Amino acid sequence: MHSLRPCDALFASAVQIKIIRDMESRKLQHMLALAAEGSFARAAERSHLSQSAFSRSIQALEKELDLVLFERTPKAVLLTSSGRVVARHAQNLLSDTRAFMRDVDLLKGGEYGEISFGLSSFPSGILLPSLLTQFMEAHPKISVRTYVAGADQLLRQLQAEQIDFFVADVRGLRQQADFTTRWLDKEDAGFFVRPDHPLCAQPTTTVSALLQYHLALPSIPTMLEERAWNKLGLSAQEYVKLICDDVTILKRIAQNSDACLFSTEFVLREELALGQLRPLHVVDLPPMNVHFGIVRMRARSIALVSNLLEQMIVDKMSLLCSTARSKKTDSEVGRTRKVSK
């Protein structure tokens, strides 16, 4: 398959823009609102129209397409089989229109635009705020909106077009057919506690001892969580969790309580360097890791501004991970030399 050159892609988008303008994008938006709400009254309110004006818009679209798009039932308004096909294409067309307009703004030289993206807890701890600082300095006229949440929630926001992409560990997401993932480097993960934690009284500990304490962790896709604990023959109900997607809060909780924080060394690099947290060596815990990816909808057009930020994330993660691996190797070599002496 040949990829389109930027100008070809813009021309293709321009054709779509003309199609949408000829049909009036507002009618397509009204159709999608009705499909989402299942009620003329709620969809009209959502669209800031009277119900009669909203109904005329839907009728005009059905007449223009010469198709029955909705089935009116006593309980709800439902898409017909034809309506489902049209709704799918309408969603893509409107998405492509927004991407096209952002690209045009960039190509004009003013580099105006807007981008929304999401991160799960660990990537936010690694990338923010340095990523945003770097991006805003390089592209001062582009507005940026960020969301921090679990991968399941971020996927719902992506499907609802509230964000352009997100960065998370998505190995455990159930829905995989409609999105594509650009994988980044893996990172080893484990449990970390304050230096005077009771579990630090011995050089090693066990899973059974670990489970006597609250486990502080970010939201993890359900399937991934189940897979991790199935390795130990445990169920998710057999241990107490404290779930929070704010890395700063998780760190403070681990520093000021007996909670055991699930994280990566790189997320906690500053706290480890200052001696505020330390890793637990759990002898019967299988190796664990996180594997982040940049997730997009498969059928959605990619705006140039989105590509700029995505590439910056890839470059930054690669640099940070290689630096962390280098420091870890140097540390291990140093310990080996001390032992040999």
MIKOLLUM-999344 format. One record per residue (C-alpha): residue number from 0; x, y, z. Coordinates in steps of 0.001 Angstrom, whole numbers, padded with zeros to 6 digits, m for minus. Example, Ala and Ser with C-alpha at 12.3 -4.5 7.8 and 13.67 -1.06 7.14 Angstrom:
2
> 0|012300|m004500|007800
> 1|013670|m001060|007140
This chain:
341
> 0|000000|000000|000000
> 1|001417|003383|m001019
> 2|001254|006165|001546
> 3|m000087|009543|000490
> 4|002233|012515|000308
> 5|001153|015372|002603
> 6|m000294|017399|m000281
> 7|m002133|014340|m001662
> 8|m003562|013577|001770
> 9|m004736|017167|002103
> 10|m006354|017034|m001340
> 11|m008191|013851|m000359
> 12|m009336|015570|002816
> 13|m010404|018634|000814
> 14|m012663|016414|m001284
> 15|m014217|015088|001907
> 16|m014680|018647|003157
> 17|m016645|019505|000005
> 18|m018828|016428|000473
> 19|m019531|017433|004052
> 20|m020252|021047|003141
> 21|m022607|019980|000379
> 22|m024469|017827|002905
> 23|m023968|020290|005779
> 24|m021851|018916|008591
> 25|m024404|020089|011131
> 26|m026913|017520|009882
> 27|m024344|014771|010297
> 28|m023586|016001|013800
> 29|m027303|015944|014590
> 30|m027534|012388|013306
> 31|m024669|011269|015545
> 32|m026220|013068|018523
> 33|m029522|011248|017982
> 34|m027717|007914|017587
> 35|m025909|008515|020888
> 36|m028906|009754|022877
> 37|m031647|007537|021430
> 38|m034148|010340|022034
> 39|m035155|013377|019965
> 40|m035688|015452|023112
> 41|m032259|014694|024607
> 42|m030459|014988|021265
> 43|m032136|018341|020557
> 44|m031120|019623|023996
> 45|m027553|018395|023436
> 46|m027500|020213|020066
> 47|m029008|023419|021566
> 48|m032029|023269|019250
> 49|m035763|023063|019702
> 50|m037113|019559|019169
> 51|m039036|020627|016058
> 52|m035941|022211|014456
> 53|m033866|019139|015317
> 54|m036482|016810|013798
> 55|m036506|018852|010584
> 56|m032711|018507|010343
> 57|m032915|014696|010629
> 58|m035771|014549|008115
> 59|m033816|016723|005673
> 60|m030797|014426|005929
> 61|m032913|011323|005349
> 62|m034528|013004|002327
> 63|m031165|014126|000967
> 64|m029717|010607|001249
> 65|m033001|008933|000269
> 66|m032551|006546|003198
> 67|m034382|005780|006419
> 68|m031711|006314|009042
> 69|m033710|005838|012256
> 70|m036371|003492|013518
> 71|m038827|005169|015886
> 72|m039885|002735|018634
> 73|m041972|003409|021780
> 74|m038889|003116|023999
> 75|m036105|004654|021914
> 76|m034954|005931|018538
> 77|m032584|003393|016975
> 78|m030333|003418|013934
> 79|m031465|001261|011042
> 80|m028939|m000964|009254
> 81|m028504|001837|006691
> 82|m028207|004350|009513
> 83|m025377|002408|011145
> 84|m023375|002493|007903
> 85|m023994|006215|007399
> 86|m023162|006974|011060
> 87|m019840|005170|010791
> 88|m018866|007158|007699
> 89|m020191|010404|009188
> 90|m018006|009903|012260
> 91|m014927|009402|010072
> 92|m015766|012336|007790
> 93|m016222|014769|010658
> 94|m013034|013540|012300
> 95|m011118|013952|009039
> 96|m012543|017468|008668
> 97|m011156|018523|012044
> 98|m007763|016995|011212
> 99|m007769|018746|007830
> 100|m008474|022162|009308
> 101|m005700|021751|011875
> 102|m003263|020764|009125
> 103|m004242|023775|007010
> 104|m003552|026083|009960
> 105|m000100|024532|010367
> 106|000728|024708|006665
> 107|m000189|028382|006511
> 108|002920|028988|008585
> 109|001166|030338|011623
> 110|001306|026899|013269
> 111|m001956|027399|015097
> 112|m003843|024366|016248
> 113|m005052|022301|019148
> 114|m004286|018805|020357
> 115|m005742|016669|023128
> 116|m004062|013527|024358
> 117|m004126|011224|027343
> 118|m001620|009376|029487
> 119|m002010|006656|032051
> 120|m000378|007071|035438
> 121|003152|005821|034729
> 122|003702|007657|031409
> 123|002431|010842|033033
> 124|004993|010403|035791
> 125|007753|009882|033252
> 126|006858|012470|030611
> 127|005056|015326|032344
> 128|005791|018173|032754
> 129|009068|018065|030784
> 130|007284|016935|027592
> 131|004763|019773|027720
> 132|007473|022318|028454
> 133|009515|021131|025484
> 134|006490|021014|023154
> 135|005204|024457|024119
> 136|008632|025989|023630
> 137|008927|024410|020166
> 138|005295|025143|019138
> 139|004086|028147|021173
> 140|000897|028708|019141
> 141|m000493|025196|019571
> 142|m002952|024657|022421
> 143|m002516|021413|024374
> 144|m005031|019612|026580
> 145|m003961|016555|028597
> 146|m005907|013894|030488
> 147|m004514|011418|033029
> 148|m006608|008280|033568
> 149|m006552|004507|033308
> 150|m006199|002842|029912
> 151|m009847|001695|029879
> 152|m011095|005253|030426
> 153|m008633|006695|027906
> 154|m009835|004242|025261
> 155|m013423|005381|025806
> 156|m012306|009002|025427
> 157|m010426|008102|022239
> 158|m013483|006388|020762
> 159|m015604|009417|021666
> 160|m013061|011694|019899
> 161|m012303|013575|023102
> 162|m008581|012903|022595
> 163|m006373|012380|019531
> 164|m004299|009568|021054
> 165|m003117|008277|024400
> 166|m000035|006652|025953
> 167|m000586|003644|028228
> 168|000047|m000049|028765
> 169|m002794|m001510|026702
> 170|m001860|m005186|026690
> 171|m004915|m005967|028788
> 172|m007575|m004000|026894
> 173|m010411|m006143|025614
> 174|m011209|m004089|022511
> 175|m008363|m004233|020024
> 176|m009886|m004346|016530
> 177|m010571|m000625|016141
> 178|m007299|000861|017362
> 179|m003641|000638|016473
> 180|m000666|000776|018849
> 181|002859|002085|018324
> 182|004831|000248|020986
> 183|007530|001946|023054
> 184|010216|000384|025286
> 185|009350|m002040|028089
> 186|010212|m001137|031668
> 187|010716|m003472|034618
> 188|008239|m002926|037442
> 189|007958|m003952|041075
> 190|006956|m002801|044565
> 191|008490|000112|046471
> 192|008170|001222|050098
> 193|009536|003814|052513
> 194|012982|002938|053978
> 195|011647|002172|057496
> 196|008783|m000017|056272
> 197|008346|m003245|058308
> 198|009087|m005316|055183
> 199|012538|m003723|054980
> 200|013620|m005433|058218
> 201|014837|m008357|056092
> 202|016738|m008212|052765
> 203|013980|m010179|051010
> 204|010275|m010738|051468
> 205|007483|m012902|050043
> 206|004176|m012365|048287
> 207|002237|m013553|051336
> 208|004017|m010940|053486
> 209|003457|m008268|050819
> 210|m000275|m008952|050756
> 211|m000607|m008083|054436
> 212|m000368|m004436|053385
> 213|m002316|m002143|051087
> 214|m001057|m002252|047516
> 215|m001013|001250|046015
> 216|m001215|001201|042242
> 217|m002666|003068|039268
> 218|m005621|001813|037232
> 219|m004602|m001262|035256
> 220|m006672|m002867|032461
> 221|m008707|m005621|034113
> 222|m007355|m008410|031912
> 223|m003753|m007371|032592
> 224|m004352|m007287|036335
> 225|m006011|m010715|036258
> 226|m003178|m012144|034159
> 227|m000528|m010862|036586
> 228|m002158|m012315|039685
> 229|m003195|m015574|038049
> 230|000529|m016330|037844
> 231|000498|m016466|041637
> 232|m002739|m018432|041872
> 233|m004508|m015427|043393
> 234|m007628|m013497|042495
> 235|m008012|m009730|042492
> 236|m010300|m010013|045544
> 237|m007588|m011577|047699
> 238|m005602|m008422|048293
> 239|m006416|m004873|049327
> 240|m005853|m002167|046742
> 241|m005558|001570|046811
> 242|m006062|002739|043226
> 243|m005144|006251|042100
> 244|m003997|007620|038735
> 245|m002131|010585|040219
> 246|001527|009544|040504
> 247|002336|012372|042926
> 248|m000356|011202|045346
> 249|000787|007570|045071
> 250|004355|008599|045904
> 251|003279|010578|048956
> 252|001121|007735|050215
> 253|004032|005292|049921
> 254|006375|007724|051680
> 255|003994|008317|054595
> 256|002321|004957|055180
> 257|002880|001209|055080
> 258|001361|000952|051591
> 259|003445|m000891|048978
> 260|003602|001069|045735
> 261|003621|m000759|042386
> 262|005722|001288|039982
> 263|008881|001411|037896
> 264|012290|002653|038985
> 265|012244|005368|036360
> 266|008944|006839|037579
> 267|010452|006955|041090
> 268|013975|007947|040068
> 269|014073|011124|042174
> 270|012618|009474|045296
> 271|015020|006534|044991
> 272|018010|008858|044560
> 273|017006|010811|047686
> 274|016427|007647|049719
> 275|012723|008412|050198
> 276|011637|005074|048720
> 277|013372|001758|048138
> 278|012541|m001343|046084
> 279|011318|m004555|047687
> 280|012953|m007820|046691
> 281|009986|m010230|046635
> 282|011555|m013645|046067
> 283|008442|m015486|044814
> 284|007064|m012664|042658
> 285|007391|m013385|038910
> 286|009178|m010745|036801
> 287|006801|m007887|036040
> 288|006996|m005086|033514
> 289|004990|m002343|031883
> 290|004899|m001909|028116
> 291|003665|001472|026971
> 292|002238|002210|023549
> 293|000822|005197|021685
> 294|m002760|004319|020814
> 295|m004843|005758|017975
> 296|m008110|004882|016278
> 297|m007312|002807|013222
> 298|m009662|004539|010764
> 299|m009070|008109|011924
> 300|m006940|010623|010044
> 301|m003793|011856|011792
> 302|m003290|015619|011929
> 303|000208|017023|011474
> 304|000145|018621|014926
> 305|m000631|015229|016434
> 306|002283|013658|014562
> 307|004615|016342|015932
> 308|003745|015524|019525
> 309|003742|011762|018981
> 310|007263|011822|017544
> 311|008430|013968|020444
> 312|007038|011360|022863
> 313|008811|008543|021007
> 314|012124|010400|021021
> 315|011836|011436|024662
> 316|010867|007965|025911
> 317|013707|006375|023950
> 318|016239|008816|025383
> 319|014965|008517|028955
> 320|014834|004708|028872
> 321|018316|004367|027359
> 322|019688|006766|029991
> 323|018014|004786|032773
> 324|019367|001480|031441
> 325|022863|002958|031217
> 326|022725|004183|034834
> 327|021389|000810|035992
> 328|024225|m001004|034219
> 329|026823|001348|035753
> 330|025307|000760|039201
> 331|025368|m003026|038791
> 332|028989|m002913|037622
> 333|029879|m000817|040664
> 334|028241|m003287|043046
> 335|030032|m006205|041337
> 336|033395|m004482|041779
> 337|032721|m003878|045468
> 338|031821|m007550|045991
> 339|034954|m008734|044125
> 340|037172|m006560|046340
